[in-house]
Amino acid sequence: DQQVKQNSPSLSVQEGRISILNCDYTNSMFDYFLWYKKYPAEGPTFLISISSIKDKNEDGRFTVFLNKSAKHLSLHIVPSQPGDSAVYFCAASPLVFNKFYFGSGTKLNVKP
Amino acid sequence: NAGVMQNPRHLVRRRGQEARLRCSPMKGHSHVYWYRQLPEEGLKFMVYLQKENIIDESGMPKERFSAEFPKEGPSILRIQQVVRGDSAAYFCASSASVDQPQHFGDGTRLSIL
C-alpha cells in the first residue's frame, strides 16, 4: 500500500539548470510534507517542509510546491549544483500522528 | 547527520541470533522513531516512542521485533531469532515535538548470514 509515490527513479540535470522532483500521495489525511536528501551510507538529511495550509515554501535554492487538489508536491532546486547529486525522498504525515510515509526516492544527478 | 547517534553502523548476525540496534537521539529530543529501508525502496515506519512509552508500533512485525526507550540510555530496537529477510538498513530519527521535522542518524546496516 504505497501512499506516497515518486514515479521517477532517476533524474539527470545540467549544472545551473532547474531540477524538478515530483511526488504524489493518496491519503487526504496527510497534512505535513517534507523533503529529505540522502547520500550513500548516510541517513536522510532534512531539506524543507510544507504544511497543508500553504501551497509554497521557499528556502534558498529549494522551493516546495503543494497542490492539495491534485495530491501532488514538487521540489524545485534552482540553480542545480553538482553537490545536489543525491537521492531525494518525499515524506508525508498526518500532523497529529507524526508518522511519516516515505516515497521510494528519486536519484538526482547534476552534471558539471 | 550530527546529533542522532546510531550504533553499530554495521552488524552481522547468523540466522537465529539476536540483533540489538541502539539509537541516542539529539540532545533535547524526547521523540524517537525507527524506520527500515530495504534495497531500492523508501523508508518504512516501524515504531514511535517517547521516553518509556511506545506511542505507535503499527509498523513493527508482530513477532521477534521489540523496541524500548528507557528513562536513561539509548533507544533499543531488538530483533530476536533473525532471518535473512531482516537484512536491511535500520534508521532512527528523533524530534523535539510532533510538529518538528525528524532528524535521522546514519543507520545500522544489518546483514544476516
Backbone of each chain as ProteinMPNN parsed JSONL, in Angstrom:
{"seq_chain_A": "DQQVKQNSPSLSVQEGRISILNCDYTNSMFDYFLWYKKYPAEGPTFLISISSIKDKNEDGRFTVFLNKSAKHLSLHIVPSQPGDSAVYFCAASPLVFNKFYFGSGTKLNVKP", "coords_chain_A": {"N_chain_A": [[0.85, -1.186, 0.0], [1.221, 1.712, -1.192], [1.384, 4.786, -0.175], [2.644, 7.117, -0.691], [4.168, 8.261, -3.524], [6.926, 8.266, -5.698], [7.444, 8.621, -8.862], [9.508, 8.817, -10.638], [12.451, 7.231, -10.853], [14.964, 8.232, -11.32], [16.809, 11.201, -12.226], [18.377, 13.415, -14.423], [20.289, 16.315, -14.657], [21.608, 19.354, -15.975], [24.274, 21.259, -14.6], [23.429, 24.338, -13.051], [20.953, 24.505, -14.179], [17.359, 24.075, -13.668], [16.164, 21.721, -11.302], [13.501, 19.498, -11.018], [11.652, 17.705, -8.869], [9.233, 15.25, -8.352], [6.269, 14.241, -6.534], [3.636, 12.179, -5.493], [0.641, 11.643, -3.611], [-1.763, 9.616, -1.841], [-3.389, 9.684, 0.382], [-5.775, 11.614, 1.85], [-5.665, 12.567, 4.375], [-3.151, 13.374, 4.983], [-1.172, 16.042, 6.106], [1.201, 17.261, 6.411], [4.289, 17.73, 4.981], [7.465, 16.676, 3.833], [10.764, 17.068, 2.454], [13.596, 15.061, 2.01], [17.099, 14.611, 1.721], [19.471, 12.278, 0.633], [22.626, 10.861, 0.98], [24.788, 8.174, -0.117], [25.285, 5.589, 2.278], [24.672, 7.212, 4.414], [22.367, 8.784, 6.723], [19.042, 10.097, 5.979], [18.821, 13.598, 5.283], [17.186, 16.38, 6.508], [15.508, 18.659, 4.39], [13.451, 20.552, 3.538], [10.163, 21.663, 4.431], [6.543, 21.563, 4.269], [3.335, 22.636, 5.226], [-0.161, 21.737, 5.046], [-1.641, 24.028, 4.934], [-0.415, 25.782, 3.371], [0.728, 26.61, 0.024], [3.171, 26.86, -1.007], [6.606, 26.877, -0.197], [9.687, 28.336, 0.532], [13.217, 28.079, 0.575], [16.124, 29.377, 0.275], [17.826, 27.982, -2.393], [15.934, 26.061, -2.706], [12.605, 25.157, -3.277], [9.398, 24.198, -2.32], [6.393, 23.008, -3.633], [2.933, 22.653, -3.159], [0.088, 20.982, -4.213], [-2.912, 20.545, -3.263], [-5.389, 19.678, -4.222], [-4.717, 18.079, -6.335], [-3.221, 16.276, -5.029], [-0.407, 16.392, -4.948], [3.042, 17.08, -4.776], [5.988, 19.04, -5.298], [9.513, 19.473, -5.632], [11.663, 22.085, -6.244], [14.834, 22.876, -7.411], [16.965, 25.439, -7.742], [19.713, 27.433, -8.701], [20.735, 24.236, -9.973], [23.327, 22.281, -8.498], [26.427, 20.417, -8.662], [26.901, 19.223, -6.152], [24.376, 18.718, -5.284], [23.684, 16.276, -6.128], [22.2, 13.339, -5.274], [20.013, 11.079, -3.496], [16.628, 11.824, -3.341], [14.005, 11.987, -1.099], [10.524, 12.176, -0.682], [8.221, 12.774, 1.964], [5.33, 12.159, 3.943], [2.818, 13.013, 6.348], [0.068, 12.587, 8.608], [-0.491, 15.292, 10.628], [-1.009, 15.133, 13.376], [-0.183, 12.633, 14.09], [2.461, 12.283, 13.383], [3.797, 10.298, 11.976], [5.663, 9.219, 9.458], [5.242, 8.61, 5.997], [7.149, 7.402, 3.437], [8.245, 8.127, 0.103], [9.688, 6.202, -2.614], [11.976, 7.358, -3.496], [14.016, 9.537, -5.552], [16.716, 9.535, -7.64], [18.944, 12.021, -8.086], [21.063, 13.389, -10.484], [23.399, 15.759, -11.005], [24.983, 17.211, -13.57], [28.266, 18.419, -14.195]], "CA_chain_A": [[0.0, 0.0, 0.0], [2.161, 2.812, -1.345], [0.599, 6.008, -0.032], [3.443, 8.21, -1.236], [4.831, 7.695, -4.708], [7.827, 9.051, -6.532], [7.396, 7.767, -10.044], [10.755, 8.9, -11.398], [13.547, 6.725, -10.019], [16.185, 8.998, -11.515], [16.7, 12.455, -12.969], [19.693, 13.976, -14.731], [20.133, 17.742, -14.959], [22.862, 20.073, -16.157], [24.578, 22.267, -13.582], [22.897, 25.671, -13.327], [19.548, 24.433, -14.594], [16.405, 23.745, -12.611], [15.782, 20.323, -11.05], [12.134, 19.385, -10.505], [11.367, 16.361, -8.39], [7.791, 15.148, -8.132], [5.8, 13.289, -5.534], [2.177, 12.093, -5.418], [0.178, 10.906, -2.443], [-3.146, 9.178, -1.99], [-4.136, 9.831, 1.628], [-6.208, 13.002, 2.027], [-5.415, 12.962, 5.769], [-1.799, 13.92, 5.114], [-1.172, 17.499, 6.129], [2.559, 17.765, 6.659], [5.108, 17.106, 3.94], [8.878, 17.027, 3.922], [11.738, 16.5, 1.524], [14.874, 14.695, 2.579], [18.176, 14.308, 0.786], [20.25, 11.187, 1.213], [23.843, 10.377, 0.335], [25.056, 6.771, 0.199], [25.836, 5.237, 3.591], [24.307, 8.202, 5.418], [20.941, 8.911, 6.942], [18.423, 11.228, 5.281], [19.001, 14.938, 5.865], [16.006, 17.2, 6.266], [15.726, 19.784, 3.476], [12.412, 21.584, 3.549], [8.844, 21.107, 4.733], [5.39, 22.408, 3.979], [2.093, 22.137, 5.806], [-1.249, 21.779, 4.069], [-2.281, 25.352, 4.868], [0.342, 26.582, 2.406], [0.95, 25.94, -1.263], [4.555, 27.084, -1.433], [7.57, 27.245, 0.835], [10.962, 28.57, -0.138], [14.386, 28.185, 1.451], [17.306, 29.473, -0.578], [17.663, 27.423, -3.746], [14.921, 24.999, -2.646], [11.206, 25.564, -3.143], [8.449, 23.085, -2.387], [5.044, 23.391, -4.044], [1.922, 21.671, -2.794], [-1.208, 21.089, -4.874], [-3.73, 19.614, -2.458], [-6.471, 19.09, -5.009], [-4.117, 17.02, -7.161], [-2.418, 15.43, -4.133], [0.889, 16.393, -5.625], [4.011, 18.096, -4.375], [7.215, 19.016, -6.078], [10.682, 20.187, -5.1], [12.433, 22.75, -7.27], [16.172, 23.288, -6.996], [17.459, 26.402, -8.735], [20.228, 26.582, -9.756], [21.252, 22.949, -9.521], [24.784, 22.204, -8.339], [26.871, 19.013, -8.584], [26.751, 18.741, -4.776], [22.986, 18.332, -5.049], [23.52, 14.887, -6.573], [21.841, 12.52, -4.121], [18.648, 10.546, -3.6], [15.668, 12.702, -2.674], [12.787, 11.324, -0.659], [9.447, 12.958, -0.097], [7.58, 12.091, 3.082], [4.072, 12.801, 4.314], [2.281, 12.547, 7.624], [-0.999, 13.329, 9.283], [0.31, 16.031, 11.594], [-1.219, 14.741, 14.756], [0.441, 11.347, 14.366], [3.906, 12.386, 13.188], [4.313, 9.045, 11.435], [5.896, 9.588, 8.076], [5.256, 7.666, 4.897], [8.161, 7.848, 2.503], [8.31, 7.637, -1.256], [10.824, 5.3, -2.867], [13.165, 8.146, -3.788], [14.468, 9.889, -6.904], [18.156, 9.785, -7.651], [19.27, 13.192, -8.903], [22.451, 13.531, -10.911], [23.641, 17.069, -11.592], [26.22, 17.086, -14.344], [29.013, 19.689, -14.284]], "C_chain_A": [[0.891, 1.243, 0.0], [1.368, 4.119, -1.292], [1.336, 7.24, -0.544], [4.279, 7.641, -2.379], [5.735, 8.722, -5.37], [8.057, 8.22, -7.775], [8.646, 7.83, -10.901], [11.89, 8.395, -10.538], [14.829, 7.531, -10.183], [15.908, 10.217, -12.378], [18.11, 12.985, -13.198], [19.518, 15.399, -15.234], [21.523, 18.367, -15.124], [23.037, 21.098, -15.037], [24.049, 23.639, -14.01], [21.439, 25.672, -13.745], [18.661, 24.111, -13.413], [16.218, 22.233, -12.514], [14.371, 20.334, -10.468], [11.869, 17.927, -10.151], [9.905, 16.298, -7.958], [7.42, 14.034, -7.162], [4.273, 13.329, -5.521], [1.781, 11.3, -4.181], [-1.306, 10.592, -2.596], [-4.015, 9.484, -0.767], [-4.499, 11.304, 1.875], [-6.032, 13.483, 3.464], [-4.012, 13.531, 5.962], [-1.871, 15.438, 5.144], [0.19, 18.089, 6.452], [3.486, 16.985, 5.737], [6.548, 17.593, 4.061], [9.638, 16.433, 2.749], [13.029, 16.246, 2.277], [15.835, 14.388, 1.447], [19.04, 13.242, 1.428], [21.444, 10.852, 0.338], [24.041, 8.916, 0.707], [25.692, 6.62, 1.577], [25.608, 6.313, 4.658], [22.797, 8.174, 5.625], [20.368, 10.075, 6.154], [18.648, 12.53, 6.043], [17.788, 15.776, 5.506], [16.354, 18.403, 5.389], [14.718, 20.904, 3.699], [11.07, 20.92, 3.82], [7.756, 22.077, 4.299], [4.171, 21.799, 4.658], [0.957, 22.397, 4.824], [-1.956, 23.131, 4.007], [-1.562, 26.261, 3.881], [0.381, 25.864, 1.065], [2.373, 26.122, -1.766], [5.404, 27.412, -0.212], [8.954, 27.288, 0.198], [12.08, 28.667, 0.893], [15.623, 28.172, 0.559], [17.026, 28.942, -1.972], [16.526, 26.405, -3.835], [13.529, 25.591, -2.441], [10.334, 24.322, -3.243], [7.076, 23.662, -2.71], [4.09, 22.269, -3.679], [0.615, 21.975, -3.511], [-2.128, 20.063, -4.218], [-4.802, 18.939, -3.288], [-5.951, 17.943, -5.871], [-3.344, 16.012, -6.319], [-1.011, 15.266, -4.7], [1.787, 17.449, -4.992], [5.272, 17.944, -5.203], [8.283, 19.828, -5.358], [11.435, 20.767, -6.283], [13.776, 23.168, -6.685], [16.718, 24.178, -8.107], [18.53, 27.31, -8.106], [20.764, 25.269, -9.187], [22.781, 22.971, -9.495], [25.204, 20.74, -8.26], [26.718, 18.409, -7.191], [25.329, 18.361, -4.43], [22.726, 16.884, -5.462], [23.353, 13.976, -5.36], [20.497, 11.865, -4.427], [17.732, 11.436, -2.768], [14.396, 11.927, -2.364], [11.757, 12.367, -0.259], [8.779, 12.107, 0.973], [6.338, 12.873, 3.474], [3.541, 12.196, 5.595], [0.995, 13.28, 7.956], [-0.36, 13.999, 10.483], [0.176, 15.491, 13.008], [-0.487, 13.441, 15.087], [1.954, 11.376, 14.23], [4.524, 11.066, 12.761], [4.446, 9.253, 9.935], [5.872, 8.396, 7.138], [6.198, 8.226, 3.841], [7.9, 7.309, 1.107], [9.569, 6.793, -1.436], [12.074, 6.041, -3.32], [13.383, 8.399, -5.265], [15.94, 10.216, -6.818], [18.458, 10.908, -8.619], [20.755, 13.21, -9.212], [22.597, 14.893, -11.584], [25.005, 17.038, -12.265], [26.934, 18.429, -14.437], [29.052, 20.212, -15.721]], "O_chain_A": [[1.263, 1.756, 1.055], [0.747, 4.504, -2.282], [0.726, 8.279, -0.8], [5.003, 6.661, -2.208], [5.362, 9.878, -5.573], [8.784, 7.227, -7.742], [8.834, 7.0, -11.79], [12.267, 9.062, -9.575], [15.687, 7.524, -9.3], [14.941, 10.274, -13.137], [18.935, 13.001, -12.284], [18.706, 15.661, -16.121], [22.486, 17.946, -14.482], [22.074, 21.72, -14.588], [24.196, 24.048, -15.162], [20.764, 26.7, -13.679], [19.14, 23.899, -12.299], [16.125, 21.548, -13.533], [14.081, 21.087, -9.538], [11.863, 17.045, -11.01], [9.41, 17.197, -7.278], [8.135, 13.046, -6.993], [3.683, 14.41, -5.536], [2.5, 10.395, -3.757], [-2.011, 11.225, -3.382], [-5.24, 9.536, -0.873], [-3.616, 12.135, 2.085], [-6.223, 14.665, 3.751], [-3.722, 14.112, 7.008], [-2.544, 16.052, 4.316], [0.309, 19.282, 6.734], [3.475, 15.754, 5.712], [6.807, 18.761, 4.351], [9.223, 15.447, 2.139], [13.496, 17.073, 3.06], [15.435, 13.963, 0.363], [19.312, 13.294, 2.628], [21.315, 10.597, -0.859], [23.524, 8.46, 1.727], [26.529, 7.426, 1.982], [26.281, 6.318, 5.689], [22.051, 7.619, 4.818], [21.112, 10.947, 5.707], [18.662, 12.559, 7.273], [17.408, 15.869, 4.338], [17.358, 19.078, 5.612], [15.077, 22.041, 4.005], [10.864, 19.755, 3.48], [8.013, 23.244, 4.003], [4.0, 20.58, 4.66], [1.1, 23.183, 3.887], [-2.783, 23.356, 3.123], [-2.024, 27.363, 3.585], [0.105, 24.668, 0.978], [2.739, 25.603, -2.821], [4.972, 28.133, 0.687], [9.336, 26.402, -0.566], [11.908, 29.267, 1.954], [16.104, 27.118, 0.145], [16.103, 29.396, -2.649], [16.196, 25.939, -4.926], [13.308, 26.413, -1.551], [10.51, 23.496, -4.139], [6.656, 24.668, -2.138], [4.394, 21.091, -3.863], [0.097, 23.088, -3.429], [-2.123, 18.882, -4.566], [-5.096, 17.761, -3.087], [-6.655, 16.961, -6.106], [-2.865, 15.005, -6.84], [-0.513, 14.157, -4.897], [1.352, 18.565, -4.708], [5.576, 16.874, -5.73], [7.989, 20.741, -4.585], [11.805, 20.046, -7.21], [13.841, 23.744, -5.598], [16.908, 23.744, -9.243], [18.269, 27.906, -7.061], [21.199, 25.219, -8.036], [23.431, 23.585, -10.34], [24.412, 19.9, -7.832], [26.437, 17.218, -7.059], [25.089, 17.744, -3.392], [21.663, 16.335, -5.173], [24.252, 13.86, -4.527], [19.919, 12.078, -5.493], [18.041, 11.756, -1.62], [13.796, 11.301, -3.237], [12.083, 13.335, 0.427], [8.773, 10.879, 0.895], [6.297, 14.097, 3.353], [3.778, 11.025, 5.894], [0.843, 14.457, 7.628], [0.267, 13.316, 11.293], [1.159, 15.408, 13.744], [-0.201, 13.179, 16.255], [2.656, 10.597, 14.875], [5.651, 10.752, 13.145], [3.453, 9.44, 9.233], [6.404, 7.328, 7.438], [6.063, 9.371, 3.409], [7.406, 6.195, 0.937], [10.401, 6.687, -0.535], [13.123, 5.425, -3.509], [12.995, 7.6, -6.117], [16.361, 11.063, -6.03], [18.256, 10.773, -9.826], [21.594, 13.065, -8.323], [21.982, 15.144, -12.621], [26.036, 16.862, -11.617], [26.311, 19.453, -14.718], [29.636, 21.265, -15.979]]}, "seq_chain_B": "NAGVMQNPRHLVRRRGQEARLRCSPMKGHSHVYWYRQLPEEGLKFMVYLQKENIIDESGMPKERFSAEFPKEGPSILRIQQVVRGDSAAYFCASSASVDQPQHFGDGTRLSIL", "coords_chain_B": {"N_chain_B": [[24.536, 14.566, 9.468], [24.84, 14.983, 12.208], [24.313, 14.523, 15.658], [22.001, 12.648, 16.019], [22.78, 9.551, 17.083], [23.697, 6.42, 16.007], [24.415, 3.056, 16.721], [25.595, -0.311, 16.33], [27.294, 0.739, 13.264], [27.432, -1.149, 11.318], [26.223, -4.448, 11.36], [26.575, -7.833, 11.731], [24.928, -10.853, 11.685], [24.177, -14.294, 12.382], [21.654, -16.504, 11.183], [18.979, -16.931, 13.436], [20.208, -15.761, 15.608], [20.323, -12.952, 17.924], [19.701, -9.512, 17.33], [20.731, -6.312, 18.312], [20.036, -2.97, 18.122], [21.11, 0.304, 18.575], [20.152, 3.606, 19.537], [20.815, 6.943, 20.068], [19.124, 9.815, 20.719], [19.003, 13.224, 19.392], [20.221, 15.871, 21.424], [17.952, 17.01, 23.776], [15.777, 16.038, 22.453], [12.87, 14.124, 22.734], [11.364, 12.382, 21.351], [11.373, 9.474, 19.507], [11.943, 7.596, 16.575], [11.773, 4.667, 14.609], [12.842, 3.359, 11.509], [12.808, 1.22, 8.639], [14.739, 0.338, 5.852], [14.609, -1.289, 2.882], [16.596, -2.621, 0.152], [16.6, -0.462, -2.67], [14.207, 0.702, -2.0], [11.92, 2.973, -0.287], [11.982, 4.467, 3.021], [10.447, 2.694, 5.648], [8.108, 3.141, 8.126], [8.431, 1.993, 11.46], [8.198, 2.127, 14.363], [7.195, 4.376, 16.988], [8.371, 6.157, 19.677], [8.19, 7.656, 22.904], [9.832, 8.838, 25.847], [10.08, 6.003, 27.757], [7.666, 5.093, 26.806], [5.723, 3.414, 24.331], [4.371, 4.794, 21.545], [3.288, 4.409, 19.014], [3.247, 1.505, 17.314], [2.607, 0.428, 14.935], [3.935, -0.263, 12.624], [5.623, -2.303, 13.191], [6.735, -5.654, 12.868], [4.773, -8.373, 14.086], [5.931, -10.389, 15.523], [9.035, -11.262, 17.047], [10.247, -8.729, 16.906], [11.032, -5.896, 18.885], [10.886, -2.815, 20.731], [12.348, -0.261, 22.735], [12.557, 2.619, 24.86], [14.184, 3.664, 27.263], [14.086, 5.405, 30.458], [16.631, 6.282, 31.102], [19.443, 6.29, 28.981], [20.012, 4.883, 25.633], [17.629, 4.432, 22.909], [16.485, 1.197, 22.047], [16.328, -1.128, 19.455], [15.25, -4.312, 19.056], [15.81, -7.427, 17.642], [14.805, -10.613, 17.58], [15.913, -13.977, 16.991], [16.891, -13.795, 14.252], [16.229, -13.642, 10.715], [16.977, -14.171, 7.204], [15.509, -12.296, 5.75], [15.462, -10.106, 7.387], [17.582, -8.555, 6.827], [18.65, -5.359, 6.21], [18.72, -1.736, 6.098], [18.544, 0.035, 9.044], [17.064, 2.824, 10.326], [17.155, 5.412, 12.693], [15.316, 8.125, 13.993], [14.878, 11.368, 15.463], [12.901, 13.818, 17.188], [12.011, 17.064, 18.477], [9.425, 17.634, 19.096], [6.041, 16.763, 18.099], [5.4, 18.343, 15.953], [7.661, 19.065, 14.663], [10.412, 18.685, 12.336], [11.767, 15.41, 11.705], [14.943, 14.231, 12.597], [17.56, 12.363, 11.29], [19.657, 9.522, 12.097], [22.713, 7.93, 10.911], [22.179, 5.334, 10.416], [21.949, 1.716, 10.856], [23.398, -0.964, 9.309], [22.201, -4.025, 8.804], [23.182, -7.291, 8.384], [22.375, -10.562, 7.533], [23.66, -13.718, 7.858]], "CA_chain_B": [[23.564, 13.978, 10.4], [25.335, 15.077, 13.563], [23.262, 14.636, 16.658], [21.391, 11.341, 16.263], [23.869, 8.581, 17.003], [23.288, 5.023, 15.946], [25.484, 2.064, 16.695], [26.754, -0.155, 15.474], [26.983, 1.133, 11.885], [27.243, -2.408, 10.588], [26.034, -5.562, 12.276], [26.425, -9.106, 11.027], [24.412, -11.916, 12.555], [23.759, -15.546, 11.755], [20.234, -16.817, 11.366], [18.645, -17.434, 14.754], [20.797, -14.935, 16.663], [19.612, -11.724, 18.258], [20.342, -8.247, 16.925], [20.354, -5.139, 19.118], [20.434, -1.733, 17.477], [20.972, 1.373, 19.553], [19.955, 4.955, 19.0], [20.782, 8.055, 21.019], [18.538, 10.943, 19.988], [19.636, 14.527, 19.542], [20.056, 16.471, 22.743], [16.704, 17.752, 23.918], [14.691, 15.362, 21.745], [12.305, 13.025, 23.512], [10.567, 11.552, 20.443], [12.265, 8.621, 18.724], [11.241, 6.822, 15.541], [12.598, 3.693, 13.888], [12.434, 3.057, 10.148], [13.588, 0.193, 7.954], [14.842, 0.544, 4.41], [15.079, -2.408, 2.077], [17.267, -2.12, -1.056], [15.81, 0.166, -3.746], [12.902, 1.135, -1.503], [11.933, 4.069, 0.672], [11.972, 4.1, 4.435], [9.134, 2.259, 6.141], [7.945, 3.399, 9.554], [8.273, 0.818, 12.304], [7.698, 2.391, 15.709], [7.389, 5.73, 17.512], [8.444, 6.071, 21.134], [8.649, 8.719, 23.781], [10.52, 8.248, 27.0], [9.444, 4.897, 28.478], [6.356, 4.749, 26.241], [5.541, 3.166, 22.908], [3.214, 5.574, 21.13], [2.711, 3.803, 17.807], [4.094, 0.411, 16.829], [1.827, -0.188, 13.863], [4.793, -0.751, 11.551], [6.504, -3.364, 13.688], [6.259, -7.038, 12.755], [4.142, -8.79, 15.344], [6.791, -11.317, 16.262], [10.505, -11.171, 17.048], [10.723, -7.343, 16.968], [10.577, -5.089, 20.011], [11.623, -1.55, 20.868], [12.183, 0.419, 24.015], [13.251, 3.894, 25.033], [14.136, 3.779, 28.724], [14.263, 6.729, 31.052], [18.045, 6.589, 30.93], [20.098, 5.499, 27.962], [19.517, 4.985, 24.272], [16.537, 3.579, 22.45], [16.971, -0.086, 21.538], [15.482, -1.96, 18.601], [15.724, -5.674, 19.273], [15.258, -8.421, 16.725], [15.169, -11.957, 18.055], [15.902, -15.086, 16.022], [16.913, -13.116, 12.957], [16.133, -14.399, 9.466], [17.618, -13.449, 6.085], [14.663, -11.171, 5.354], [15.667, -8.956, 8.271], [18.703, -7.771, 6.303], [18.165, -4.051, 5.775], [19.268, -0.606, 6.848], [17.594, 0.481, 10.065], [17.337, 4.21, 10.66], [16.498, 6.019, 13.836], [15.156, 9.573, 13.896], [14.339, 11.978, 16.672], [12.372, 15.171, 17.043], [11.75, 17.728, 19.758], [7.989, 17.55, 19.31], [5.377, 16.125, 16.956], [5.264, 19.248, 14.805], [9.001, 19.418, 14.2], [10.966, 17.641, 11.455], [12.559, 14.345, 12.295], [16.347, 14.228, 12.201], [17.958, 10.961, 11.195], [21.017, 9.028, 12.237], [23.285, 7.357, 9.692], [21.648, 3.998, 10.193], [22.677, 0.471, 11.101], [23.184, -1.921, 8.232], [22.147, -5.367, 9.37], [23.357, -8.371, 7.406], [22.141, -11.873, 8.131], [24.361, -14.762, 7.089]], "C_chain_B": [[24.04, 13.994, 11.839], [24.161, 15.188, 14.504], [22.61, 13.308, 16.959], [22.458, 10.283, 16.035], [23.306, 7.169, 17.009], [24.515, 4.133, 16.003], [24.925, 0.674, 16.926], [26.351, 0.33, 14.074], [26.71, -0.097, 11.025], [27.147, -3.528, 11.61], [25.8, -6.825, 11.451], [25.979, -10.156, 12.037], [24.113, -13.144, 11.719], [22.281, -15.768, 12.048], [20.002, -17.415, 12.754], [19.235, -16.63, 15.904], [19.92, -13.716, 16.924], [20.411, -10.523, 17.763], [19.807, -7.132, 17.803], [20.916, -3.895, 18.462], [20.135, -0.595, 18.449], [20.883, 2.734, 18.884], [19.915, 5.964, 20.127], [20.25, 9.277, 20.284], [19.358, 12.215, 20.17], [19.334, 15.07, 20.94], [18.748, 17.262, 22.766], [15.525, 17.11, 23.219], [14.185, 14.195, 22.581], [11.432, 12.101, 22.66], [11.533, 10.782, 19.546], [11.431, 7.753, 17.777], [12.24, 5.846, 14.942], [11.967, 3.415, 12.527], [13.325, 1.954, 9.601], [13.593, 0.504, 6.463], [15.405, -0.708, 3.76], [15.733, -1.844, 0.812], [16.275, -1.598, -2.091], [14.406, 0.588, -3.286], [13.058, 2.343, -0.591], [11.947, 3.549, 2.088], [10.549, 3.735, 4.855], [9.099, 2.436, 7.659], [7.764, 2.083, 10.315], [7.595, 1.182, 13.63], [8.064, 3.808, 16.125], [7.318, 5.633, 19.033], [8.724, 7.438, 21.743], [9.234, 8.042, 25.005], [9.617, 7.242, 27.722], [8.089, 4.487, 27.901], [6.445, 4.458, 24.749], [4.255, 3.864, 22.486], [2.5, 4.904, 19.953], [3.67, 2.734, 17.327], [3.424, -0.301, 15.657], [2.689, -0.73, 12.721], [5.726, -1.887, 11.954], [5.912, -4.736, 13.353], [5.782, -7.537, 14.12], [5.038, -9.683, 16.177], [8.248, -10.933, 16.08], [11.034, -9.742, 17.205], [10.167, -6.655, 18.223], [11.431, -3.832, 20.089], [11.351, -0.982, 22.241], [12.965, 1.719, 23.998], [13.204, 4.181, 26.527], [14.373, 5.209, 29.193], [15.71, 7.198, 30.896], [18.615, 5.71, 29.821], [19.416, 5.57, 26.604], [18.244, 4.177, 24.045], [17.142, 2.312, 21.846], [15.903, -0.711, 20.641], [16.066, -3.361, 18.66], [15.018, -6.622, 18.309], [15.739, -9.789, 17.191], [15.098, -12.954, 16.901], [15.869, -14.556, 14.587], [16.851, -14.11, 11.81], [16.711, -13.543, 8.346], [16.822, -12.214, 5.684], [14.779, -9.95, 6.248], [16.828, -8.08, 7.805], [18.172, -6.47, 5.698], [18.988, -2.984, 6.473], [18.181, -0.124, 7.8], [17.999, 1.89, 10.503], [16.519, 4.634, 11.875], [16.413, 7.525, 13.568], [14.645, 10.092, 15.226], [13.794, 13.362, 16.353], [12.088, 15.725, 18.433], [10.268, 17.662, 20.116], [7.341, 17.015, 18.045], [5.272, 17.045, 15.756], [6.613, 19.776, 14.319], [9.541, 18.314, 13.298], [11.741, 16.596, 12.239], [13.971, 14.404, 11.728], [16.878, 12.809, 12.329], [19.409, 10.729, 11.573], [21.479, 8.408, 10.932], [22.918, 5.893, 9.485], [22.557, 2.879, 10.665], [22.341, -0.474, 9.966], [23.31, -3.329, 8.794], [22.239, -6.386, 8.25], [23.194, -9.701, 8.12], [22.775, -12.935, 7.244], [23.535, -16.034, 7.035]], "O_chain_B": [[23.683, 13.109, 12.617], [23.159, 15.841, 14.213], [22.67, 12.869, 18.107], [22.976, 10.138, 14.928], [22.546, 6.783, 17.897], [25.539, 4.437, 15.391], [23.923, 0.495, 17.618], [25.165, 0.324, 13.746], [25.868, -0.077, 10.128], [27.886, -3.558, 12.594], [24.93, -6.863, 10.581], [26.579, -10.317, 13.099], [23.836, -13.057, 10.522], [21.743, -15.274, 13.039], [20.742, -18.298, 13.189], [18.817, -16.791, 17.051], [18.921, -13.483, 16.243], [21.642, -10.527, 17.779], [18.6, -7.013, 18.017], [22.125, -3.776, 18.267], [19.068, -0.535, 19.059], [21.456, 2.974, 17.821], [19.089, 5.863, 21.034], [20.866, 9.729, 19.32], [20.278, 12.274, 20.987], [18.309, 14.749, 21.54], [18.484, 18.076, 21.882], [14.392, 17.57, 23.364], [14.967, 13.382, 23.073], [10.833, 11.156, 23.173], [12.403, 11.372, 18.906], [10.365, 7.251, 18.136], [13.418, 6.169, 14.789], [10.753, 3.259, 12.397], [14.459, 1.778, 10.048], [12.572, 0.886, 5.891], [16.525, -1.13, 4.049], [15.456, -0.706, 0.435], [15.243, -2.218, -2.35], [13.522, 0.805, -4.115], [14.163, 2.693, -0.176], [11.926, 2.341, 2.324], [9.582, 4.388, 4.464], [9.966, 1.933, 8.375], [7.045, 1.186, 9.876], [6.556, 0.622, 13.98], [9.073, 4.367, 15.697], [6.359, 5.11, 19.601], [9.417, 8.265, 21.151], [9.137, 6.826, 25.17], [8.546, 7.586, 28.223], [7.428, 3.612, 28.461], [7.139, 5.149, 24.003], [3.179, 3.564, 23.004], [1.271, 4.844, 19.907], [4.806, 3.044, 16.968], [3.653, -1.488, 15.425], [2.23, -1.562, 11.938], [6.52, -2.369, 11.146], [4.714, -4.952, 13.536], [6.322, -7.164, 15.162], [4.916, -9.726, 17.401], [8.63, -10.346, 15.067], [12.185, -9.569, 17.607], [8.996, -6.812, 18.57], [12.55, -3.791, 19.58], [10.289, -1.184, 22.83], [13.908, 1.891, 23.226], [12.295, 4.859, 27.006], [14.796, 6.083, 28.435], [15.97, 8.363, 30.597], [18.3, 4.523, 29.739], [18.386, 6.224, 26.441], [17.844, 3.357, 24.872], [18.193, 2.363, 21.208], [14.735, -0.81, 21.016], [17.239, -3.568, 18.348], [13.793, -6.613, 18.183], [16.937, -10.074, 17.192], [14.32, -12.787, 15.961], [14.944, -14.833, 13.822], [17.336, -15.238, 11.9], [16.912, -12.34, 8.513], [17.405, -11.194, 5.318], [14.261, -8.882, 5.92], [17.032, -6.987, 8.332], [17.345, -6.49, 4.786], [19.833, -3.277, 7.319], [17.039, 0.096, 7.396], [19.111, 2.119, 10.98], [15.359, 4.256, 12.042], [17.325, 8.117, 12.99], [14.056, 9.353, 16.014], [14.185, 13.989, 15.368], [11.946, 14.991, 19.411], [9.903, 17.637, 21.292], [8.013, 16.831, 17.03], [5.074, 16.569, 14.639], [6.685, 20.806, 13.648], [9.185, 17.147, 13.46], [12.296, 16.877, 13.302], [14.165, 14.601, 10.528], [16.672, 12.141, 13.342], [20.268, 11.594, 11.402], [20.727, 8.364, 9.958], [23.307, 5.286, 8.486], [23.76, 3.062, 10.85], [21.175, -0.756, 9.689], [24.387, -3.76, 9.204], [21.47, -6.347, 7.29], [23.791, -9.939, 9.17], [22.476, -13.041, 6.055], [23.959, -17.021, 6.434]]}, "name": "protein", "num_of_chains": 2, "seq": "DQQVKQNSPSLSVQEGRISILNCDYTNSMFDYFLWYKKYPAEGPTFLISISSIKDKNEDGRFTVFLNKSAKHLSLHIVPSQPGDSAVYFCAASPLVFNKFYFGSGTKLNVKPNAGVMQNPRHLVRRRGQEARLRCSPMKGHSHVYWYRQLPEEGLKFMVYLQKENIIDESGMPKERFSAEFPKEGPSILRIQQVVRGDSAAYFCASSASVDQPQHFGDGTRLSIL"}
